[in-house]
Amino acid sequence: MPEDLPEEGRSLEQQITDRDSSFRVHVLLHGMEEPFREVFELRIFGELSFRQIGTIFGKTENWARVTYHRARLKLRERMEKTAP
């Protein structure tokens, strides 16, 4: 089955909007400073726990939670500034 076809229950416009939004998030993340970008990506795309993220960085679970929260705020601010 071709990947270009809309999923059942979703219009082509919804898929395009979702793809555009997803691309926009990735572009904004690409410009985000470390460690915010990596912590956000590990949490959302890597589906790692805060404990695992803290371990990767040699930090605490709480550090990972705070850093993730700050990354979300930065991303939200940037999305609002670049809203079409």
PyMOL Python script that loads the backbone (N, CA, C, O; Angstrom):
from pymol import cmd

cmd.read_pdbstr("""\
ATOM      1  N   MET A   1       0.846  -1.175   0.000  1.00  0.00           N
ATOM      2  CA  MET A   1       0.000   0.000   0.000  1.00  0.00           C
ATOM      3  C   MET A   1       0.896   1.244   0.000  1.00  0.00           C
ATOM      4  O   MET A   1       1.800   1.335   0.830  1.00  0.00           O
ATOM      5  N   PRO A   2       0.676   2.183  -0.886  1.00  0.00           N
ATOM      6  CA  PRO A   2       1.510   3.378  -0.957  1.00  0.00           C
ATOM      7  C   PRO A   2       1.422   4.213   0.321  1.00  0.00           C
ATOM      8  O   PRO A   2       0.353   4.348   0.917  1.00  0.00           O
ATOM      9  N   GLU A   3       2.552   4.763   0.727  1.00  0.00           N
ATOM     10  CA  GLU A   3       2.589   5.572   1.937  1.00  0.00           C
ATOM     11  C   GLU A   3       1.940   6.942   1.734  1.00  0.00           C
ATOM     12  O   GLU A   3       1.614   7.617   2.710  1.00  0.00           O
ATOM     13  N   ASP A   4       1.750   7.357   0.491  1.00  0.00           N
ATOM     14  CA  ASP A   4       1.207   8.678   0.208  1.00  0.00           C
ATOM     15  C   ASP A   4      -0.291   8.775   0.474  1.00  0.00           C
ATOM     16  O   ASP A   4      -0.822   9.875   0.629  1.00  0.00           O
ATOM     17  N   LEU A   5      -0.970   7.645   0.528  1.00  0.00           N
ATOM     18  CA  LEU A   5      -2.417   7.666   0.701  1.00  0.00           C
ATOM     19  C   LEU A   5      -2.779   8.059   2.123  1.00  0.00           C
ATOM     20  O   LEU A   5      -2.110   7.656   3.074  1.00  0.00           O
ATOM     21  N   PRO A   6      -3.842   8.849   2.269  1.00  0.00           N
ATOM     22  CA  PRO A   6      -4.255   9.252   3.614  1.00  0.00           C
ATOM     23  C   PRO A   6      -4.684   8.057   4.439  1.00  0.00           C
ATOM     24  O   PRO A   6      -5.252   7.095   3.922  1.00  0.00           O
ATOM     25  N   GLU A   7      -4.402   8.131   5.732  1.00  0.00           N
ATOM     26  CA  GLU A   7      -4.854   7.096   6.645  1.00  0.00           C
ATOM     27  C   GLU A   7      -6.359   7.213   6.779  1.00  0.00           C
ATOM     28  O   GLU A   7      -6.932   8.285   6.584  1.00  0.00           O
ATOM     29  N   GLU A   8      -6.997   6.092   7.115  1.00  0.00           N
ATOM     30  CA  GLU A   8      -8.442   6.109   7.299  1.00  0.00           C
ATOM     31  C   GLU A   8      -8.805   7.098   8.389  1.00  0.00           C
ATOM     32  O   GLU A   8      -8.146   7.161   9.426  1.00  0.00           O
ATOM     33  N   GLY A   9      -9.859   7.873   8.151  1.00  0.00           N
ATOM     34  CA  GLY A   9     -10.345   8.798   9.159  1.00  0.00           C
ATOM     35  C   GLY A   9      -9.603  10.127   9.210  1.00  0.00           C
ATOM     36  O   GLY A   9      -9.977  11.010   9.981  1.00  0.00           O
ATOM     37  N   ARG A  10      -8.569  10.282   8.412  1.00  0.00           N
ATOM     38  CA  ARG A  10      -7.816  11.534   8.411  1.00  0.00           C
ATOM     39  C   ARG A  10      -7.761  12.069   6.992  1.00  0.00           C
ATOM     40  O   ARG A  10      -7.467  11.333   6.050  1.00  0.00           O
ATOM     41  N   SER A  11      -8.044  13.350   6.849  1.00  0.00           N
ATOM     42  CA  SER A  11      -8.001  13.948   5.524  1.00  0.00           C
ATOM     43  C   SER A  11      -6.555  14.202   5.118  1.00  0.00           C
ATOM     44  O   SER A  11      -5.648  14.223   5.950  1.00  0.00           O
ATOM     45  N   LEU A  12      -6.374  14.390   3.854  1.00  0.00           N
ATOM     46  CA  LEU A  12      -5.048  14.693   3.316  1.00  0.00           C
ATOM     47  C   LEU A  12      -4.533  15.996   3.928  1.00  0.00           C
ATOM     48  O   LEU A  12      -3.344  16.114   4.222  1.00  0.00           O
ATOM     49  N   GLU A  13      -5.418  16.971   4.121  1.00  0.00           N
ATOM     50  CA  GLU A  13      -5.026  18.244   4.717  1.00  0.00           C
ATOM     51  C   GLU A  13      -4.492  18.060   6.129  1.00  0.00           C
ATOM     52  O   GLU A  13      -3.512  18.698   6.514  1.00  0.00           O
ATOM     53  N   GLN A  14      -5.138  17.184   6.905  1.00  0.00           N
ATOM     54  CA  GLN A  14      -4.675  16.918   8.267  1.00  0.00           C
ATOM     55  C   GLN A  14      -3.287  16.297   8.247  1.00  0.00           C
ATOM     56  O   GLN A  14      -2.430  16.655   9.055  1.00  0.00           O
ATOM     57  N   GLN A  15      -3.067  15.374   7.332  1.00  0.00           N
ATOM     58  CA  GLN A  15      -1.752  14.744   7.246  1.00  0.00           C
ATOM     59  C   GLN A  15      -0.689  15.757   6.855  1.00  0.00           C
ATOM     60  O   GLN A  15       0.406  15.758   7.418  1.00  0.00           O
ATOM     61  N   ILE A  16      -1.002  16.618   5.896  1.00  0.00           N
ATOM     62  CA  ILE A  16      -0.030  17.624   5.469  1.00  0.00           C
ATOM     63  C   ILE A  16       0.270  18.564   6.618  1.00  0.00           C
ATOM     64  O   ILE A  16       1.429  18.894   6.868  1.00  0.00           O
ATOM     65  N   THR A  17      -0.763  18.996   7.315  1.00  0.00           N
ATOM     66  CA  THR A  17      -0.572  19.884   8.453  1.00  0.00           C
ATOM     67  C   THR A  17       0.295  19.206   9.502  1.00  0.00           C
ATOM     68  O   THR A  17       1.212  19.827  10.040  1.00  0.00           O
ATOM     69  N   ASP A  18       0.022  17.957   9.794  1.00  0.00           N
ATOM     70  CA  ASP A  18       0.819  17.228  10.775  1.00  0.00           C
ATOM     71  C   ASP A  18       2.264  17.107  10.316  1.00  0.00           C
ATOM     72  O   ASP A  18       3.182  17.284  11.117  1.00  0.00           O
ATOM     73  N   ARG A  19       2.481  16.807   9.036  1.00  0.00           N
ATOM     74  CA  ARG A  19       3.842  16.711   8.507  1.00  0.00           C
ATOM     75  C   ARG A  19       4.537  18.055   8.562  1.00  0.00           C
ATOM     76  O   ARG A  19       5.708  18.141   8.932  1.00  0.00           O
ATOM     77  N   ASP A  20       3.808  19.118   8.190  1.00  0.00           N
ATOM     78  CA  ASP A  20       4.385  20.455   8.247  1.00  0.00           C
ATOM     79  C   ASP A  20       4.731  20.837   9.682  1.00  0.00           C
ATOM     80  O   ASP A  20       5.799  21.390   9.941  1.00  0.00           O
ATOM     81  N   SER A  21       3.843  20.548  10.598  1.00  0.00           N
ATOM     82  CA  SER A  21       4.099  20.843  12.010  1.00  0.00           C
ATOM     83  C   SER A  21       5.287  20.055  12.512  1.00  0.00           C
ATOM     84  O   SER A  21       6.141  20.582  13.224  1.00  0.00           O
ATOM     85  N   SER A  22       5.336  18.804  12.141  1.00  0.00           N
ATOM     86  CA  SER A  22       6.446  17.955  12.557  1.00  0.00           C
ATOM     87  C   SER A  22       7.772  18.482  12.014  1.00  0.00           C
ATOM     88  O   SER A  22       8.770  18.531  12.732  1.00  0.00           O
ATOM     89  N   PHE A  23       7.774  18.873  10.750  1.00  0.00           N
ATOM     90  CA  PHE A  23       8.994  19.415  10.150  1.00  0.00           C
ATOM     91  C   PHE A  23       9.400  20.707  10.854  1.00  0.00           C
ATOM     92  O   PHE A  23      10.578  20.927  11.137  1.00  0.00           O
ATOM     93  N   ARG A  24       8.429  21.545  11.130  1.00  0.00           N
ATOM     94  CA  ARG A  24       8.694  22.810  11.819  1.00  0.00           C
ATOM     95  C   ARG A  24       9.311  22.564  13.190  1.00  0.00           C
ATOM     96  O   ARG A  24      10.251  23.258  13.578  1.00  0.00           O
ATOM     97  N   VAL A  25       8.796  21.590  13.922  1.00  0.00           N
ATOM     98  CA  VAL A  25       9.350  21.239  15.233  1.00  0.00           C
ATOM     99  C   VAL A  25      10.793  20.793  15.078  1.00  0.00           C
ATOM    100  O   VAL A  25      11.654  21.199  15.859  1.00  0.00           O
ATOM    101  N   HIS A  26      11.068  19.963  14.078  1.00  0.00           N
ATOM    102  CA  HIS A  26      12.436  19.484  13.868  1.00  0.00           C
ATOM    103  C   HIS A  26      13.382  20.622  13.506  1.00  0.00           C
ATOM    104  O   HIS A  26      14.527  20.647  13.958  1.00  0.00           O
ATOM    105  N   VAL A  27      12.913  21.559  12.697  1.00  0.00           N
ATOM    106  CA  VAL A  27      13.750  22.710  12.337  1.00  0.00           C
ATOM    107  C   VAL A  27      14.057  23.536  13.579  1.00  0.00           C
ATOM    108  O   VAL A  27      15.201  23.936  13.794  1.00  0.00           O
ATOM    109  N   LEU A  28      13.041  23.790  14.393  1.00  0.00           N
ATOM    110  CA  LEU A  28      13.249  24.569  15.606  1.00  0.00           C
ATOM    111  C   LEU A  28      14.149  23.834  16.594  1.00  0.00           C
ATOM    112  O   LEU A  28      14.987  24.452  17.251  1.00  0.00           O
ATOM    113  N   LEU A  29      13.979  22.534  16.699  1.00  0.00           N
ATOM    114  CA  LEU A  29      14.845  21.744  17.576  1.00  0.00           C
ATOM    115  C   LEU A  29      16.292  21.784  17.109  1.00  0.00           C
ATOM    116  O   LEU A  29      17.214  21.853  17.921  1.00  0.00           O
ATOM    117  N   HIS A  30      16.480  21.740  15.817  1.00  0.00           N
ATOM    118  CA  HIS A  30      17.830  21.759  15.261  1.00  0.00           C
ATOM    119  C   HIS A  30      18.590  23.015  15.705  1.00  0.00           C
ATOM    120  O   HIS A  30      19.803  22.973  15.914  1.00  0.00           O
ATOM    121  N   GLY A  31      17.875  24.119  15.844  1.00  0.00           N
ATOM    122  CA  GLY A  31      18.501  25.368  16.254  1.00  0.00           C
ATOM    123  C   GLY A  31      18.589  25.566  17.759  1.00  0.00           C
ATOM    124  O   GLY A  31      19.153  26.554  18.230  1.00  0.00           O
ATOM    125  N   MET A  32      18.030  24.625  18.513  1.00  0.00           N
ATOM    126  CA  MET A  32      18.025  24.761  19.968  1.00  0.00           C
ATOM    127  C   MET A  32      19.389  24.378  20.546  1.00  0.00           C
ATOM    128  O   MET A  32      20.052  23.463  20.058  1.00  0.00           O
ATOM    129  N   GLU A  33      19.787  25.091  21.586  1.00  0.00           N
ATOM    130  CA  GLU A  33      21.074  24.821  22.210  1.00  0.00           C
ATOM    131  C   GLU A  33      21.023  23.549  23.062  1.00  0.00           C
ATOM    132  O   GLU A  33      19.962  23.102  23.499  1.00  0.00           O
ATOM    133  N   GLU A  34      22.198  22.997  23.273  1.00  0.00           N
ATOM    134  CA  GLU A  34      22.331  21.818  24.131  1.00  0.00           C
ATOM    135  C   GLU A  34      22.369  22.273  25.581  1.00  0.00           C
ATOM    136  O   GLU A  34      22.796  23.399  25.835  1.00  0.00           O
ATOM    137  N   PRO A  35      21.961  21.488  26.517  1.00  0.00           N
ATOM    138  CA  PRO A  35      21.485  20.109  26.416  1.00  0.00           C
ATOM    139  C   PRO A  35      19.992  20.009  26.143  1.00  0.00           C
ATOM    140  O   PRO A  35      19.438  18.912  26.074  1.00  0.00           O
ATOM    141  N   PHE A  36      19.332  21.175  25.984  1.00  0.00           N
ATOM    142  CA  PHE A  36      17.877  21.167  25.833  1.00  0.00           C
ATOM    143  C   PHE A  36      17.422  20.311  24.654  1.00  0.00           C
ATOM    144  O   PHE A  36      16.489  19.516  24.772  1.00  0.00           O
ATOM    145  N   ARG A  37      18.090  20.485  23.523  1.00  0.00           N
ATOM    146  CA  ARG A  37      17.679  19.739  22.327  1.00  0.00           C
ATOM    147  C   ARG A  37      17.795  18.236  22.557  1.00  0.00           C
ATOM    148  O   ARG A  37      16.854  17.489  22.290  1.00  0.00           O
ATOM    149  N   GLU A  38      18.935  17.799  23.047  1.00  0.00           N
ATOM    150  CA  GLU A  38      19.135  16.362  23.198  1.00  0.00           C
ATOM    151  C   GLU A  38      18.206  15.758  24.243  1.00  0.00           C
ATOM    152  O   GLU A  38      17.682  14.662  24.049  1.00  0.00           O
ATOM    153  N   VAL A  39      18.002  16.460  25.338  1.00  0.00           N
ATOM    154  CA  VAL A  39      17.099  15.950  26.378  1.00  0.00           C
ATOM    155  C   VAL A  39      15.686  15.828  25.811  1.00  0.00           C
ATOM    156  O   VAL A  39      15.018  14.819  26.037  1.00  0.00           O
ATOM    157  N   PHE A  40      15.225  16.836  25.084  1.00  0.00           N
ATOM    158  CA  PHE A  40      13.890  16.789  24.484  1.00  0.00           C
ATOM    159  C   PHE A  40      13.779  15.628  23.510  1.00  0.00           C
ATOM    160  O   PHE A  40      12.803  14.877  23.538  1.00  0.00           O
ATOM    161  N   GLU A  41      14.777  15.481  22.650  1.00  0.00           N
ATOM    162  CA  GLU A  41      14.743  14.406  21.656  1.00  0.00           C
ATOM    163  C   GLU A  41      14.791  13.027  22.307  1.00  0.00           C
ATOM    164  O   GLU A  41      14.090  12.113  21.872  1.00  0.00           O
ATOM    165  N   LEU A  42      15.610  12.870  23.341  1.00  0.00           N
ATOM    166  CA  LEU A  42      15.686  11.576  24.025  1.00  0.00           C
ATOM    167  C   LEU A  42      14.352  11.231  24.687  1.00  0.00           C
ATOM    168  O   LEU A  42      13.932  10.073  24.693  1.00  0.00           O
ATOM    169  N   ARG A  43      13.698  12.239  25.239  1.00  0.00           N
ATOM    170  CA  ARG A  43      12.430  12.003  25.919  1.00  0.00           C
ATOM    171  C   ARG A  43      11.302  11.718  24.929  1.00  0.00           C
ATOM    172  O   ARG A  43      10.549  10.760  25.105  1.00  0.00           O
ATOM    173  N   ILE A  44      11.181  12.548  23.885  1.00  0.00           N
ATOM    174  CA  ILE A  44      10.058  12.429  22.954  1.00  0.00           C
ATOM    175  C   ILE A  44      10.297  11.352  21.903  1.00  0.00           C
ATOM    176  O   ILE A  44       9.462  10.468  21.712  1.00  0.00           O
ATOM    177  N   PHE A  45      11.418  11.425  21.233  1.00  0.00           N
ATOM    178  CA  PHE A  45      11.666  10.502  20.122  1.00  0.00           C
ATOM    179  C   PHE A  45      12.317   9.200  20.585  1.00  0.00           C
ATOM    180  O   PHE A  45      12.061   8.137  20.020  1.00  0.00           O
ATOM    181  N   GLY A  46      13.153   9.289  21.608  1.00  0.00           N
ATOM    182  CA  GLY A  46      13.807   8.093  22.127  1.00  0.00           C
ATOM    183  C   GLY A  46      12.971   7.373  23.164  1.00  0.00           C
ATOM    184  O   GLY A  46      13.251   6.225  23.511  1.00  0.00           O
ATOM    185  N   GLU A  47      11.933   8.055  23.664  1.00  0.00           N
ATOM    186  CA  GLU A  47      11.013   7.506  24.663  1.00  0.00           C
ATOM    187  C   GLU A  47      11.747   6.993  25.902  1.00  0.00           C
ATOM    188  O   GLU A  47      11.378   5.970  26.478  1.00  0.00           O
ATOM    189  N   LEU A  48      12.790   7.719  26.300  1.00  0.00           N
ATOM    190  CA  LEU A  48      13.545   7.336  27.492  1.00  0.00           C
ATOM    191  C   LEU A  48      12.927   7.969  28.734  1.00  0.00           C
ATOM    192  O   LEU A  48      12.285   9.017  28.655  1.00  0.00           O
ATOM    193  N   SER A  49      13.123   7.332  29.865  1.00  0.00           N
ATOM    194  CA  SER A  49      12.640   7.884  31.127  1.00  0.00           C
ATOM    195  C   SER A  49      13.579   9.007  31.560  1.00  0.00           C
ATOM    196  O   SER A  49      14.699   9.123  31.062  1.00  0.00           O
ATOM    197  N   PHE A  50      13.111   9.823  32.487  1.00  0.00           N
ATOM    198  CA  PHE A  50      13.964  10.885  33.009  1.00  0.00           C
ATOM    199  C   PHE A  50      15.175  10.304  33.734  1.00  0.00           C
ATOM    200  O   PHE A  50      16.263  10.879  33.700  1.00  0.00           O
ATOM    201  N   ARG A  51      14.983   9.201  34.365  1.00  0.00           N
ATOM    202  CA  ARG A  51      16.105   8.543  35.051  1.00  0.00           C
ATOM    203  C   ARG A  51      17.169   8.132  34.032  1.00  0.00           C
ATOM    204  O   ARG A  51      18.360   8.345  34.260  1.00  0.00           O
ATOM    205  N   GLN A  52      16.748   7.547  32.915  1.00  0.00           N
ATOM    206  CA  GLN A  52      17.696   7.129  31.880  1.00  0.00           C
ATOM    207  C   GLN A  52      18.413   8.341  31.269  1.00  0.00           C
ATOM    208  O   GLN A  52      19.619   8.299  31.026  1.00  0.00           O
ATOM    209  N   ILE A  53      17.668   9.405  31.028  1.00  0.00           N
ATOM    210  CA  ILE A  53      18.268  10.610  30.462  1.00  0.00           C
ATOM    211  C   ILE A  53      19.290  11.186  31.437  1.00  0.00           C
ATOM    212  O   ILE A  53      20.386  11.570  31.029  1.00  0.00           O
ATOM    213  N   GLY A  54      18.943  11.247  32.715  1.00  0.00           N
ATOM    214  CA  GLY A  54      19.881  11.725  33.726  1.00  0.00           C
ATOM    215  C   GLY A  54      21.146  10.893  33.755  1.00  0.00           C
ATOM    216  O   GLY A  54      22.248  11.427  33.882  1.00  0.00           O
ATOM    217  N   THR A  55      20.986   9.589  33.638  1.00  0.00           N
ATOM    218  CA  THR A  55      22.146   8.690  33.633  1.00  0.00           C
ATOM    219  C   THR A  55      23.049   8.963  32.435  1.00  0.00           C
ATOM    220  O   THR A  55      24.271   8.976  32.577  1.00  0.00           O
ATOM    221  N   ILE A  56      22.469   9.180  31.268  1.00  0.00           N
ATOM    222  CA  ILE A  56      23.254   9.465  30.071  1.00  0.00           C
ATOM    223  C   ILE A  56      24.121  10.700  30.273  1.00  0.00           C
ATOM    224  O   ILE A  56      25.275  10.733  29.845  1.00  0.00           O
ATOM    225  N   PHE A  57      23.565  11.713  30.924  1.00  0.00           N
ATOM    226  CA  PHE A  57      24.281  12.969  31.133  1.00  0.00           C
ATOM    227  C   PHE A  57      25.112  12.980  32.419  1.00  0.00           C
ATOM    228  O   PHE A  57      25.845  13.932  32.684  1.00  0.00           O
ATOM    229  N   GLY A  58      24.989  11.922  33.204  1.00  0.00           N
ATOM    230  CA  GLY A  58      25.698  11.893  34.481  1.00  0.00           C
ATOM    231  C   GLY A  58      25.085  12.857  35.485  1.00  0.00           C
ATOM    232  O   GLY A  58      25.778  13.411  36.338  1.00  0.00           O
ATOM    233  N   LYS A  59      23.783  13.046  35.372  1.00  0.00           N
ATOM    234  CA  LYS A  59      23.045  13.986  36.220  1.00  0.00           C
ATOM    235  C   LYS A  59      21.914  13.237  36.913  1.00  0.00           C
ATOM    236  O   LYS A  59      21.760  12.025  36.757  1.00  0.00           O
ATOM    237  N   THR A  60      21.130  13.982  37.678  1.00  0.00           N
ATOM    238  CA  THR A  60      20.015  13.368  38.396  1.00  0.00           C
ATOM    239  C   THR A  60      18.765  13.296  37.523  1.00  0.00           C
ATOM    240  O   THR A  60      18.670  13.935  36.475  1.00  0.00           O
ATOM    241  N   GLU A  61      17.824  12.504  37.988  1.00  0.00           N
ATOM    242  CA  GLU A  61      16.521  12.413  37.320  1.00  0.00           C
ATOM    243  C   GLU A  61      15.835  13.773  37.349  1.00  0.00           C
ATOM    244  O   GLU A  61      15.214  14.179  36.367  1.00  0.00           O
ATOM    245  N   ASN A  62      15.945  14.476  38.471  1.00  0.00           N
ATOM    246  CA  ASN A  62      15.334  15.798  38.589  1.00  0.00           C
ATOM    247  C   ASN A  62      15.942  16.781  37.586  1.00  0.00           C
ATOM    248  O   ASN A  62      15.216  17.588  37.005  1.00  0.00           O
ATOM    249  N   TRP A  63      17.246  16.727  37.377  1.00  0.00           N
ATOM    250  CA  TRP A  63      17.896  17.580  36.384  1.00  0.00           C
ATOM    251  C   TRP A  63      17.280  17.338  35.006  1.00  0.00           C
ATOM    252  O   TRP A  63      17.004  18.280  34.264  1.00  0.00           O
ATOM    253  N   ALA A  64      17.070  16.065  34.675  1.00  0.00           N
ATOM    254  CA  ALA A  64      16.496  15.719  33.375  1.00  0.00           C
ATOM    255  C   ALA A  64      15.082  16.272  33.248  1.00  0.00           C
ATOM    256  O   ALA A  64      14.707  16.773  32.188  1.00  0.00           O
ATOM    257  N   ARG A  65      14.294  16.187  34.316  1.00  0.00           N
ATOM    258  CA  ARG A  65      12.927  16.716  34.300  1.00  0.00           C
ATOM    259  C   ARG A  65      12.918  18.232  34.086  1.00  0.00           C
ATOM    260  O   ARG A  65      12.161  18.744  33.261  1.00  0.00           O
ATOM    261  N   VAL A  66      13.753  18.935  34.826  1.00  0.00           N
ATOM    262  CA  VAL A  66      13.811  20.394  34.722  1.00  0.00           C
ATOM    263  C   VAL A  66      14.302  20.806  33.333  1.00  0.00           C
ATOM    264  O   VAL A  66      13.751  21.726  32.729  1.00  0.00           O
ATOM    265  N   THR A  67      15.322  20.137  32.829  1.00  0.00           N
ATOM    266  CA  THR A  67      15.875  20.465  31.512  1.00  0.00           C
ATOM    267  C   THR A  67      14.846  20.211  30.422  1.00  0.00           C
ATOM    268  O   THR A  67      14.711  21.012  29.496  1.00  0.00           O
ATOM    269  N   TYR A  68      14.121  19.106  30.525  1.00  0.00           N
ATOM    270  CA  TYR A  68      13.059  18.795  29.557  1.00  0.00           C
ATOM    271  C   TYR A  68      11.968  19.866  29.603  1.00  0.00           C
ATOM    272  O   TYR A  68      11.507  20.337  28.564  1.00  0.00           O
ATOM    273  N   HIS A  69      11.562  20.243  30.811  1.00  0.00           N
ATOM    274  CA  HIS A  69      10.520  21.266  30.957  1.00  0.00           C
ATOM    275  C   HIS A  69      10.974  22.580  30.328  1.00  0.00           C
ATOM    276  O   HIS A  69      10.200  23.226  29.622  1.00  0.00           O
ATOM    277  N   ARG A  70      12.203  22.975  30.573  1.00  0.00           N
ATOM    278  CA  ARG A  70      12.731  24.212  29.985  1.00  0.00           C
ATOM    279  C   ARG A  70      12.815  24.109  28.470  1.00  0.00           C
ATOM    280  O   ARG A  70      12.556  25.083  27.764  1.00  0.00           O
ATOM    281  N   ALA A  71      13.177  22.932  27.965  1.00  0.00           N
ATOM    282  CA  ALA A  71      13.229  22.733  26.508  1.00  0.00           C
ATOM    283  C   ALA A  71      11.843  22.885  25.899  1.00  0.00           C
ATOM    284  O   ALA A  71      11.693  23.495  24.839  1.00  0.00           O
ATOM    285  N   ARG A  72      10.837  22.340  26.555  1.00  0.00           N
ATOM    286  CA  ARG A  72       9.453  22.473  26.073  1.00  0.00           C
ATOM    287  C   ARG A  72       9.035  23.936  26.025  1.00  0.00           C
ATOM    288  O   ARG A  72       8.412  24.376  25.059  1.00  0.00           O
ATOM    289  N   LEU A  73       9.378  24.689  27.068  1.00  0.00           N
ATOM    290  CA  LEU A  73       9.033  26.105  27.100  1.00  0.00           C
ATOM    291  C   LEU A  73       9.729  26.861  25.970  1.00  0.00           C
ATOM    292  O   LEU A  73       9.111  27.691  25.302  1.00  0.00           O
ATOM    293  N   LYS A  74      11.010  26.576  25.755  1.00  0.00           N
ATOM    294  CA  LYS A  74      11.763  27.226  24.680  1.00  0.00           C
ATOM    295  C   LYS A  74      11.148  26.893  23.321  1.00  0.00           C
ATOM    296  O   LYS A  74      10.993  27.770  22.471  1.00  0.00           O
ATOM    297  N   LEU A  75      10.800  25.627  23.126  1.00  0.00           N
ATOM    298  CA  LEU A  75      10.205  25.207  21.861  1.00  0.00           C
ATOM    299  C   LEU A  75       8.859  25.888  21.646  1.00  0.00           C
ATOM    300  O   LEU A  75       8.567  26.353  20.544  1.00  0.00           O
ATOM    301  N   ARG A  76       8.047  25.949  22.677  1.00  0.00           N
ATOM    302  CA  ARG A  76       6.735  26.596  22.573  1.00  0.00           C
ATOM    303  C   ARG A  76       6.901  28.078  22.219  1.00  0.00           C
ATOM    304  O   ARG A  76       6.185  28.596  21.362  1.00  0.00           O
ATOM    305  N   GLU A  77       7.836  28.754  22.874  1.00  0.00           N
ATOM    306  CA  GLU A  77       8.082  30.175  22.579  1.00  0.00           C
ATOM    307  C   GLU A  77       8.507  30.356  21.130  1.00  0.00           C
ATOM    308  O   GLU A  77       8.020  31.257  20.447  1.00  0.00           O
ATOM    309  N   ARG A  78       9.403  29.516  20.664  1.00  0.00           N
ATOM    310  CA  ARG A  78       9.894  29.624  19.290  1.00  0.00           C
ATOM    311  C   ARG A  78       8.791  29.323  18.290  1.00  0.00           C
ATOM    312  O   ARG A  78       8.737  29.936  17.224  1.00  0.00           O
ATOM    313  N   MET A  79       7.912  28.386  18.621  1.00  0.00           N
ATOM    314  CA  MET A  79       6.808  28.068  17.717  1.00  0.00           C
ATOM    315  C   MET A  79       5.842  29.249  17.628  1.00  0.00           C
ATOM    316  O   MET A  79       5.320  29.548  16.553  1.00  0.00           O
ATOM    317  N   GLU A  80       5.607  29.913  18.744  1.00  0.00           N
ATOM    318  CA  GLU A  80       4.710  31.075  18.741  1.00  0.00           C
ATOM    319  C   GLU A  80       5.308  32.224  17.945  1.00  0.00           C
ATOM    320  O   GLU A  80       4.586  32.934  17.245  1.00  0.00           O
ATOM    321  N   LYS A  81       6.618  32.413  18.044  1.00  0.00           N
ATOM    322  CA  LYS A  81       7.296  33.496  17.306  1.00  0.00           C
ATOM    323  C   LYS A  81       7.292  33.252  15.803  1.00  0.00           C
ATOM    324  O   LYS A  81       7.267  34.199  15.017  1.00  0.00           O
ATOM    325  N   THR A  82       7.318  31.992  15.405  1.00  0.00           N
ATOM    326  CA  THR A  82       7.397  31.672  13.975  1.00  0.00           C
ATOM    327  C   THR A  82       6.076  31.167  13.416  1.00  0.00           C
ATOM    328  O   THR A  82       6.032  30.599  12.324  1.00  0.00           O
ATOM    329  N   ALA A  83       4.997  31.376  14.169  1.00  0.00           N
ATOM    330  CA  ALA A  83       3.684  30.912  13.709  1.00  0.00           C
ATOM    331  C   ALA A  83       3.320  31.586  12.388  1.00  0.00           C
ATOM    332  O   ALA A  83       3.519  32.789  12.216  1.00  0.00           O
ATOM    333  N   PRO A  84       2.780  30.791  11.452  1.00  0.00           N
ATOM    334  CA  PRO A  84       2.398  31.349  10.145  1.00  0.00           C
ATOM    335  C   PRO A  84       1.250  32.326  10.232  1.00  0.00           C
ATOM    336  O   PRO A  84       0.824  32.872   9.214  1.00  0.00           O
TER     337      PRO A  84
END
""", "prot")
cmd.dss("prot")
cmd.show_as("cartoon", "prot")
cmd.util.cbc("prot")
cmd.orient("prot")
